[in-house]
Amino acid sequence: MDRIGVLFVCLGNICRSPLAEGIFRDKVKQAGLEDKFKIDSCGTSAFHIGEQPDPRSRANARDNGIYLDHQARQFVSADFSDFDYILPMDASNHRNVMKLEPENPTGKVILMRTFDSEGTGEDVPDPYYGGERGFQNVFDILDRSTEELLHTIRAERGI
């Protein structure tokens, strides 16, 4: 069985998407399913290519028991064939992703908060210009959303 590709997408790939990646990786590891998944994150902009996640995201993740180790990269059209689930954090990044959609994509694009029972369909707010509280709010949103995402994928794939 091919590994299930899950890609989290935000603007710069330094706050929301690497945090979602780290949280989801941890949930997959706790479920003993690491060999079944390929997990990554990226940004729709080129602002931070090669950078580590924002120090505030790393600190927030550490405070919540998650370790982030990721180098920012930009979303490319090949991601549509490399990943089964492409999860933009907000409507703006969803539009940016869809601009690169090839004719017959294999990956499906789903807004991240489609999986959040407390804000279904809303944007994951960008904590970049906010304080510590904003980062914790994003962590809580992503924790709920990735939990339901994993449950959904397991149900769809029978794992």
Beta strands, then each sheet from edge to edge (+ up, - down):
strand 1: 4-10
strand 2: 37-43
strand 3: 85-88
strand 4: 108-109
sheet 1: 2+ 1+ 3+ 4+
end
